[in-house]
Amino acid sequence: MDDFHHKLTQMRHAFHRDPELGFQEVRTKAKVAAALRDLGLEVHEGAGVVGVLRAGGGNRAIGLRADMDALPITEASSHGYVSENPGVMHACGHDGHTTMLLGAAETLTRNPDFDGTVVFLFQPNEEHGLGARAMIDEGVLEQFPIDEVYAIHNLPGAPVGQVSTRVGQICASESLFEIEIAGQGGHASMPHVGVDAITVGAEMVLALQTIVSRKMAPSCGTVVSVTEFLTDGQRNVLPGHAVLKGDARSREPEDRQAVEKFMRQIVNGIAAAHGVSAKVSFNTEFIEVINSAAPTDAAARVARTEGLETLPNRPPMSFSEDFAHFCAAVPGCFLLLGNGETGPHSQPLHAADYDFNDALLPIGAAFWAALVRDRLPARQDT
């Protein structure tokens, strides 16, 4: 392992030992800001951390984004840098994403042979879909205008360093729904006297399954899942109140809107049939990530030039990413980087025994630097 790789590995392990949840990344932000200042970059701290590297006199700018937050998971790993914060773990590789981007900042600072500006975006609270919006609402894109924006996420189970992306939709939306049913509770021996909320809720659960199976195109990729069924019933008490909670994923905004429409129709219809009241809330936490053609083609081209196995038209992913909000504001590309096919590097994201692959650190840093040099013209004074 060379000195730079070793430095990045030690940095990543330090982040891993000290994970912080979304909007609580106090120490993480301080470490990132200090590392950027040590490089001589212009640094701005707000909801996240922004580092700015200017070279030459060009007015073109690109943004590179990394996420910083961890998850409320108790780590089950056996390596020497396990989380020292009980119940909190970097189980999605954000420690690696942050380190790769800091490595790119160092690489480009050493040799700023491009003409333009790089904006390094270190984002909080990706896991709850709130961090990108917080930075955008704070005015980061007005204060640091960029022409394009990019983000990398590691992908367990894929070969180390394999780059995959696609033009168009690459990550699904996530909408959380809640259905509240108000019936009339009563004695379990006399169900006809009241209106049993659990029976009404069960009918709704079954009917909601027809949204995908009978109301959407078979290939649309939409998923509707009821994940919680809560009532105030007891062993001999029929519930008068029930709450259904769940999760809906869609690949297209039109499908997401259709799910909400059909859900409200089904709930209102069943409630009316039973003479109860029902209320639906449908909140989209993550919108779809839509990759633009020019930056996506550029990312694939640079990956091939760097000698990385490249899949330029991978299938869309079912998970969600709040990088979507950056892509909705600026042409962008979200790409995946293979984390490995064996051991903890192949464990699913959010698994308690998952680990980011340190072999990716120099690969990701070099890719970011090469992408900057591809998207910003070469300086004529170097």
C-alpha positions as CSV (number, residue, x, y, z in Angstrom):
1,M,0.0,0.0,0.0
2,D,1.5,3.4,-1.0
3,D,1.6,6.4,1.3
4,F,-1.5,8.1,-0.2
5,H,-3.6,4.9,0.0
6,H,-2.4,4.4,3.5
7,K,-3.3,7.9,4.4
8,L,-6.8,7.6,3.0
9,T,-7.3,4.2,4.7
10,Q,-6.4,5.7,8.1
11,M,-8.7,8.6,7.5
12,R,-11.6,6.3,6.5
13,H,-11.1,4.1,9.6
14,A,-11.2,7.3,11.8
15,F,-14.5,8.2,10.3
16,H,-15.8,4.6,10.7
17,R,-14.9,4.6,14.4
18,D,-16.8,7.8,15.1
19,P,-20.1,7.6,13.1
20,E,-22.8,10.2,13.6
21,L,-26.5,10.2,12.6
22,G,-28.1,12.6,10.2
23,F,-27.9,16.3,11.2
24,Q,-25.7,15.2,14.2
25,E,-22.5,15.1,12.2
26,V,-20.7,17.6,14.3
27,R,-17.3,15.9,14.7
28,T,-17.5,14.6,11.1
29,K,-18.1,18.0,9.7
30,A,-15.2,19.4,11.8
31,K,-12.8,16.8,10.5
32,V,-13.9,17.4,6.9
33,A,-13.6,21.2,7.2
34,A,-10.1,20.9,8.8
35,A,-8.9,18.5,6.1
36,L,-10.1,21.0,3.4
37,R,-8.5,24.0,5.2
38,D,-5.2,22.0,5.5
39,L,-5.2,21.8,1.7
40,G,-5.7,25.6,1.4
41,L,-9.2,25.4,0.0
42,E,-11.9,27.9,0.6
43,V,-14.3,26.3,3.2
44,H,-17.9,27.1,4.1
45,E,-19.8,25.4,6.9
46,G,-23.6,25.3,7.1
47,A,-25.9,22.3,7.0
48,G,-23.0,20.5,5.3
49,V,-19.4,21.5,4.4
50,V,-18.4,23.0,1.1
51,G,-14.9,23.2,-0.2
52,V,-14.0,25.3,-3.2
53,L,-11.0,24.9,-5.5
54,R,-10.5,27.5,-8.2
55,A,-7.9,27.2,-10.9
56,G,-7.2,29.5,-13.9
57,G,-9.8,32.1,-14.9
58,G,-12.5,29.9,-16.4
59,N,-16.1,30.4,-15.3
60,R,-17.2,26.7,-15.7
61,A,-17.8,24.8,-12.4
62,I,-18.8,21.3,-11.4
63,G,-19.9,19.9,-8.1
64,L,-18.8,16.6,-6.5
65,R,-21.0,15.3,-3.7
66,A,-20.3,12.9,-0.8
67,D,-22.6,12.0,2.1
68,M,-21.4,11.9,5.7
69,D,-24.1,10.4,7.9
70,A,-24.3,7.0,9.5
71,L,-27.2,4.7,10.5
72,P,-28.8,3.6,13.9
73,I,-27.3,0.1,13.7
74,T,-25.2,-1.8,16.2
75,E,-22.1,-3.0,14.3
76,A,-21.4,-6.7,14.2
77,S,-17.9,-6.5,12.6
78,S,-14.7,-7.9,14.0
79,H,-12.1,-5.6,12.3
80,G,-9.9,-3.3,14.3
81,Y,-11.8,-0.1,13.7
82,V,-15.4,-0.9,14.8
83,S,-17.7,1.9,15.8
84,E,-17.0,3.4,19.2
85,N,-20.5,4.9,19.3
86,P,-23.0,2.3,20.6
87,G,-25.9,1.7,18.3
88,V,-24.5,3.9,15.4
89,M,-22.6,2.5,12.4
90,H,-21.4,3.5,9.0
91,A,-23.3,0.6,7.4
92,C,-23.7,2.3,4.0
93,G,-20.2,3.4,3.2
94,H,-20.6,7.1,3.6
95,D,-17.3,7.0,5.5
96,G,-15.7,5.8,2.3
97,H,-17.6,8.3,0.1
98,T,-16.3,11.2,2.2
99,T,-12.8,9.9,2.2
100,M,-12.7,9.4,-1.6
101,L,-13.8,13.0,-2.1
102,L,-11.2,14.3,0.3
103,G,-8.6,12.3,-1.6
104,A,-9.8,13.9,-4.8
105,A,-9.5,17.3,-3.2
106,E,-5.9,16.6,-2.3
107,T,-5.0,15.2,-5.7
108,L,-6.5,18.2,-7.5
109,T,-4.9,20.7,-5.1
110,R,-1.5,19.2,-5.7
111,N,-1.9,19.6,-9.5
112,P,-4.6,22.1,-10.4
113,D,-4.1,21.7,-14.1
114,F,-7.7,22.6,-15.1
115,D,-9.4,25.9,-15.8
116,G,-12.5,26.4,-13.7
117,T,-13.9,25.6,-10.3
118,V,-14.6,22.4,-8.4
119,V,-17.2,22.6,-5.6
120,F,-16.8,19.7,-3.1
121,L,-20.2,19.1,-1.4
122,F,-20.1,17.1,1.8
123,Q,-23.8,16.5,2.7
124,P,-25.5,15.5,5.9
125,N,-28.4,13.3,6.5
126,E,-28.8,11.4,3.2
127,E,-30.4,8.4,4.9
128,H,-33.6,10.4,5.8
129,G,-33.6,12.2,2.5
130,L,-33.3,15.6,4.2
131,G,-29.6,16.7,3.8
132,A,-29.6,17.7,0.1
133,R,-32.7,19.8,0.5
134,A,-31.2,21.4,3.6
135,M,-28.1,22.5,1.7
136,I,-30.2,23.6,-1.3
137,D,-32.6,25.5,0.9
138,E,-29.6,27.2,2.5
139,G,-28.7,28.5,-0.9
140,V,-25.6,26.4,-1.7
141,L,-26.4,26.4,-5.5
142,E,-26.9,30.2,-5.5
143,Q,-23.7,30.8,-3.5
144,F,-21.7,28.3,-5.5
145,P,-23.2,28.0,-9.0
146,I,-22.3,24.7,-10.8
147,D,-22.9,23.5,-14.3
148,E,-23.0,19.8,-13.5
149,V,-23.1,17.7,-10.3
150,Y,-21.9,14.1,-9.6
151,A,-22.1,11.5,-6.8
152,I,-20.7,8.0,-6.2
153,H,-22.2,5.3,-4.1
154,N,-20.5,2.0,-3.5
155,L,-22.3,-1.2,-4.6
156,P,-21.7,-4.4,-2.5
157,G,-21.6,-7.6,-4.6
158,A,-20.2,-5.9,-7.7
159,P,-16.5,-6.4,-8.8
160,V,-14.1,-4.0,-7.1
161,G,-14.0,-0.7,-9.0
162,Q,-16.7,-1.6,-11.5
163,V,-18.5,1.6,-12.6
164,S,-22.2,1.4,-13.5
165,T,-24.6,4.1,-14.3
166,R,-27.4,4.9,-16.8
167,V,-29.0,7.9,-18.5
168,G,-32.5,8.7,-17.1
169,Q,-34.0,7.2,-13.9
170,I,-31.4,5.3,-11.8
171,C,-32.9,5.4,-8.3
172,A,-36.5,5.0,-7.2
173,S,-38.5,7.5,-5.2
174,E,-39.6,6.6,-1.7
175,S,-43.0,7.7,-0.3
176,L,-44.1,7.0,3.2
177,F,-47.9,6.6,3.7
178,E,-50.1,6.4,6.8
179,I,-53.8,5.5,6.8
180,E,-55.8,6.2,10.0
181,I,-59.1,4.5,10.4
182,A,-61.7,5.6,13.0
183,G,-64.4,3.0,13.6
184,Q,-66.3,2.0,16.7
185,G,-64.8,-0.4,19.2
186,G,-66.7,-2.8,21.2
187,H,-67.0,-6.2,22.9
188,A,-65.4,-9.1,21.0
189,S,-68.6,-11.1,21.5
190,M,-70.8,-8.5,19.8
191,P,-69.1,-7.3,16.7
192,H,-72.4,-6.3,15.1
193,V,-72.8,-3.4,17.6
194,G,-69.7,-1.5,16.5
195,V,-67.5,-1.2,13.4
196,D,-64.3,-3.3,13.9
197,A,-61.4,-1.1,12.6
198,I,-59.1,-4.2,12.3
199,T,-61.5,-5.8,9.7
200,V,-61.7,-2.6,7.7
201,G,-57.9,-2.2,7.9
202,A,-57.3,-5.8,6.7
203,E,-59.6,-5.2,3.7
204,M,-57.6,-2.1,2.9
205,V,-54.3,-4.0,3.1
206,L,-55.5,-6.6,0.6
207,A,-57.0,-4.0,-1.7
208,L,-53.8,-1.9,-1.7
209,Q,-52.0,-4.9,-3.4
210,T,-54.2,-4.3,-6.5
211,I,-52.5,-1.0,-7.1
212,V,-49.5,-2.7,-8.6
213,S,-51.0,-6.0,-9.7
214,R,-54.1,-4.5,-11.5
215,K,-53.7,-0.7,-11.9
216,M,-50.0,-0.3,-13.0
217,A,-48.1,-1.6,-16.0
218,P,-46.4,-4.9,-15.1
219,S,-42.9,-3.5,-16.0
220,C,-43.2,-0.2,-14.1
221,G,-41.2,-1.4,-11.1
222,T,-43.5,0.2,-8.5
223,V,-43.7,-1.4,-5.1
224,V,-46.4,-0.8,-2.4
225,S,-45.7,-2.3,1.0
226,V,-47.8,-2.1,4.2
227,T,-45.2,-2.4,6.9
228,E,-47.1,-1.7,10.1
229,F,-50.6,-2.4,11.4
230,L,-51.4,-0.8,14.7
231,T,-54.7,-1.0,16.6
232,D,-56.1,-0.2,20.1
233,G,-57.7,-3.7,20.4
234,Q,-57.2,-6.1,23.2
235,R,-57.8,-9.9,23.7
236,N,-61.6,-9.3,24.1
237,V,-61.9,-5.8,22.8
238,L,-62.6,-5.0,19.1
239,P,-60.5,-2.0,18.1
240,G,-62.2,1.2,17.1
241,H,-59.0,2.7,15.8
242,A,-56.3,1.4,13.5
243,V,-53.3,2.8,11.7
244,L,-51.6,1.3,8.6
245,K,-48.2,2.5,7.7
246,G,-46.1,1.6,4.7
247,D,-43.6,2.4,2.0
248,A,-44.1,3.0,-1.8
249,R,-41.3,3.0,-4.4
250,S,-41.7,4.2,-8.0
251,R,-39.3,4.8,-10.9
252,E,-41.3,7.6,-12.5
253,P,-43.0,10.7,-11.1
254,E,-46.2,9.8,-12.9
255,D,-46.3,6.4,-11.3
256,R,-45.7,7.9,-7.9
257,Q,-48.6,10.2,-8.4
258,A,-50.8,7.4,-9.6
259,V,-50.0,5.3,-6.5
260,E,-51.2,8.1,-4.3
261,K,-54.4,8.7,-6.4
262,F,-55.3,5.0,-6.4
263,M,-54.5,4.7,-2.6
264,R,-56.9,7.5,-1.8
265,Q,-59.6,6.0,-4.0
266,I,-59.3,2.6,-2.4
267,V,-59.2,3.9,1.2
268,N,-62.1,6.3,0.7
269,G,-64.2,3.6,-1.0
270,I,-63.7,0.9,1.7
271,A,-64.2,3.5,4.5
272,A,-67.5,4.6,2.9
273,A,-68.7,1.0,2.4
274,H,-68.2,0.3,6.2
275,G,-69.4,3.7,7.4
276,V,-66.2,4.7,9.0
277,S,-63.8,7.7,8.5
278,A,-60.3,7.3,7.2
279,K,-57.5,9.7,6.6
280,V,-54.5,9.2,4.2
281,S,-51.1,11.0,4.4
282,F,-48.7,10.3,1.6
283,N,-45.3,12.0,1.9
284,T,-42.5,11.6,-0.6
285,E,-39.2,11.5,1.3
286,F,-37.1,10.9,-1.8
287,I,-37.9,11.8,-5.4
288,E,-36.5,9.8,-8.3
289,V,-32.8,10.3,-9.3
290,I,-32.8,11.2,-13.0
291,N,-29.4,11.2,-14.6
292,S,-28.8,13.7,-17.5
293,A,-27.2,12.5,-20.7
294,A,-24.1,14.6,-21.0
295,P,-22.7,14.1,-17.5
296,T,-23.6,10.4,-17.5
297,D,-21.9,9.9,-20.8
298,A,-18.9,11.8,-19.5
299,A,-18.7,9.7,-16.3
300,A,-18.8,6.4,-18.4
301,R,-16.1,7.7,-20.8
302,V,-13.8,8.7,-17.9
303,A,-14.3,5.4,-16.2
304,R,-13.2,3.5,-19.3
305,T,-10.3,5.8,-19.8
306,E,-9.2,5.1,-16.2
307,G,-9.2,1.3,-17.1
308,L,-12.3,0.6,-15.0
309,E,-14.9,-2.0,-16.0
310,T,-17.8,0.1,-17.1
311,L,-21.5,-0.6,-17.4
312,P,-23.0,2.5,-19.1
313,N,-26.6,1.2,-19.1
314,R,-27.2,-0.7,-15.9
315,P,-30.8,-1.5,-14.7
316,P,-32.3,1.1,-12.4
317,M,-31.8,0.5,-8.7
318,S,-34.7,0.0,-6.3
319,F,-33.2,2.0,-3.4
320,S,-33.6,5.8,-3.1
321,E,-31.0,8.6,-2.9
322,D,-31.5,12.2,-2.0
323,F,-28.9,13.2,-4.5
324,A,-32.1,13.4,-6.6
325,H,-32.6,16.9,-5.3
326,F,-29.3,18.1,-6.7
327,C,-30.0,16.3,-10.1
328,A,-33.4,18.1,-10.2
329,A,-31.7,21.4,-9.9
330,V,-28.6,20.9,-12.0
331,P,-27.7,18.3,-14.8
332,G,-26.1,15.4,-12.9
333,C,-25.0,11.8,-12.8
334,F,-25.2,9.3,-10.0
335,L,-22.9,6.3,-10.4
336,L,-22.2,3.1,-8.6
337,L,-18.7,1.7,-7.8
338,G,-18.3,-2.0,-7.1
339,N,-17.4,-2.7,-3.5
340,G,-16.3,-6.4,-3.9
341,E,-17.9,-9.8,-4.2
342,T,-16.7,-11.5,-1.1
343,G,-16.7,-11.1,2.7
344,P,-18.0,-7.9,4.4
345,H,-17.6,-6.0,1.2
346,S,-20.3,-8.0,-0.4
347,Q,-22.8,-7.8,2.5
348,P,-25.9,-5.7,1.8
349,L,-25.9,-2.0,2.4
350,H,-27.3,-1.4,5.9
351,A,-26.2,-4.8,7.2
352,A,-24.6,-4.9,10.6
353,D,-21.5,-6.7,9.2
354,Y,-21.1,-4.7,6.0
355,D,-17.8,-2.8,5.5
356,F,-16.6,-0.3,2.8
357,N,-13.7,-1.7,0.8
358,D,-10.5,0.4,1.3
359,A,-9.3,-0.8,-2.1
360,L,-11.8,1.7,-3.5
361,L,-10.3,4.8,-1.9
362,P,-7.5,5.5,-4.4
363,I,-9.7,4.3,-7.3
364,G,-12.5,6.7,-6.3
365,A,-10.1,9.6,-5.7
366,A,-8.4,9.1,-9.0
367,F,-11.7,8.8,-10.9
368,W,-13.0,12.1,-9.4
369,A,-9.8,13.9,-10.4
370,A,-9.9,12.5,-13.9
371,L,-13.6,13.5,-14.2
372,V,-12.7,17.1,-13.2
373,R,-10.0,17.2,-15.8
374,D,-12.4,15.9,-18.4
375,R,-15.2,18.3,-17.6
376,L,-13.1,21.4,-17.1
377,P,-10.7,22.5,-19.9
378,A,-7.0,22.3,-19.4
379,R,-5.2,25.4,-18.2
380,Q,-3.0,27.1,-20.8
381,D,-0.5,28.5,-18.2
382,T,0.6,25.1,-16.8
